[in-house]
Amino acid sequence: MPEQTTPAVPPASEPLPAAGSAARTYKEDKPPRGLYVRVFIYVVATHVLLAFLSFLVIVAKTR
Protein backbone atom coordinates (compact mmCIF):
# COMPACT_ATOMS: atom_id res chain seq x y z
CA MET A 1 0.00 0.00 0.00
CA PRO A 2 1.53 3.40 -0.93
CA GLU A 3 2.25 5.85 1.84
CA GLN A 4 0.08 8.91 2.14
CA THR A 5 1.99 11.97 0.92
CA THR A 6 -0.55 14.66 1.80
CA PRO A 7 -1.96 15.10 5.30
CA ALA A 8 -5.60 14.18 5.77
CA VAL A 9 -6.28 17.26 7.91
CA PRO A 10 -4.81 20.73 7.34
CA PRO A 11 -2.20 21.86 9.85
CA ALA A 12 -3.46 23.93 12.76
CA SER A 13 -1.28 26.89 11.74
CA GLU A 14 -3.43 27.51 8.65
CA PRO A 15 -6.83 29.04 9.57
CA LEU A 16 -9.92 27.53 8.04
CA PRO A 17 -11.87 29.82 5.72
CA ALA A 18 -14.61 31.61 7.62
CA ALA A 19 -18.17 31.02 6.54
CA GLY A 20 -20.02 34.13 5.46
CA SER A 21 -22.82 35.47 7.61
CA ALA A 22 -25.25 34.90 4.71
CA ALA A 23 -24.36 31.21 4.46
CA ARG A 24 -27.24 28.85 5.22
CA THR A 25 -26.84 26.39 8.03
CA TYR A 26 -27.47 22.73 7.23
CA LYS A 27 -29.96 21.01 9.49
CA GLU A 28 -29.51 17.28 9.99
CA ASP A 29 -33.04 16.73 11.31
CA LYS A 30 -34.84 17.30 7.98
CA PRO A 31 -34.47 15.11 4.87
CA PRO A 32 -33.96 16.94 1.59
CA ARG A 33 -37.12 18.08 -0.20
CA GLY A 34 -36.13 16.19 -3.34
CA LEU A 35 -36.58 12.96 -1.41
CA TYR A 36 -40.29 13.62 -0.99
CA VAL A 37 -40.65 14.44 -4.68
CA ARG A 38 -38.94 11.18 -5.74
CA VAL A 39 -41.06 9.10 -3.36
CA PHE A 40 -44.23 10.78 -4.66
CA ILE A 41 -43.23 10.07 -8.28
CA TYR A 42 -42.40 6.43 -7.49
CA VAL A 43 -45.74 5.91 -5.71
CA VAL A 44 -47.75 7.50 -8.53
CA ALA A 45 -45.81 5.59 -11.19
CA THR A 46 -46.38 2.30 -9.35
CA HIS A 47 -50.13 2.93 -9.09
CA VAL A 48 -50.36 3.85 -12.76
CA LEU A 49 -48.44 0.73 -13.76
CA LEU A 50 -50.65 -1.52 -11.63
CA ALA A 51 -53.80 0.10 -13.03
CA PHE A 52 -52.55 -0.40 -16.60
CA LEU A 53 -51.68 -4.04 -15.95
CA SER A 54 -55.10 -4.59 -14.37
CA PHE A 55 -56.71 -3.04 -17.44
CA LEU A 56 -54.73 -5.38 -19.69
CA VAL A 57 -55.83 -8.39 -17.66
CA ILE A 58 -59.48 -7.33 -17.88
CA VAL A 59 -59.22 -6.80 -21.66
CA ALA A 60 -57.49 -10.18 -22.09
CA LYS A 61 -60.20 -12.00 -20.10
CA THR A 62 -63.06 -10.47 -22.09
CA ARG A 63 -61.68 -11.67 -25.45
C-alpha positions in Angstrom: 0.0 0.0 0.0 1.5 3.4 -0.9 2.3 5.8 1.8 0.1 8.9 2.1 2.0 12.0 0.9 -0.6 14.7 1.8 -2.0 15.1 5.3 -5.6 14.2 5.8 -6.3 17.3 7.9 -4.8 20.7 7.3 -2.2 21.9 9.8 -3.5 23.9 12.8 -1.3 26.9 11.7 -3.4 27.5 8.6 -6.8 29.0 9.6 -9.9 27.5 8.0 -11.9 29.8 5.7 -14.6 31.6 7.6 -18.2 31.0 6.5 -20.0 34.1 5.5 -22.8 35.5 7.6 -25.2 34.9 4.7 -24.4 31.2 4.5 -27.2 28.9 5.2 -26.8 26.4 8.0 -27.5 22.7 7.2 -30.0 21.0 9.5 -29.5 17.3 10.0 -33.0 16.7 11.3 -34.8 17.3 8.0 -34.5 15.1 4.9 -34.0 16.9 1.6 -37.1 18.1 -0.2 -36.1 16.2 -3.3 -36.6 13.0 -1.4 -40.3 13.6 -1.0 -40.6 14.4 -4.7 -38.9 11.2 -5.7 -41.1 9.1 -3.4 -44.2 10.8 -4.7 -43.2 10.1 -8.3 -42.4 6.4 -7.5 -45.7 5.9 -5.7 -47.7 7.5 -8.5 -45.8 5.6 -11.2 -46.4 2.3 -9.3 -50.1 2.9 -9.1 -50.4 3.9 -12.8 -48.4 0.7 -13.8 -50.7 -1.5 -11.6 -53.8 0.1 -13.0 -52.5 -0.4 -16.6 -51.7 -4.0 -16.0 -55.1 -4.6 -14.4 -56.7 -3.0 -17.4 -54.7 -5.4 -19.7 -55.8 -8.4 -17.7 -59.5 -7.3 -17.9 -59.2 -6.8 -21.7 -57.5 -10.2 -22.1 -60.2 -12.0 -20.1 -63.1 -10.5 -22.1 -61.7 -11.7 -25.4 
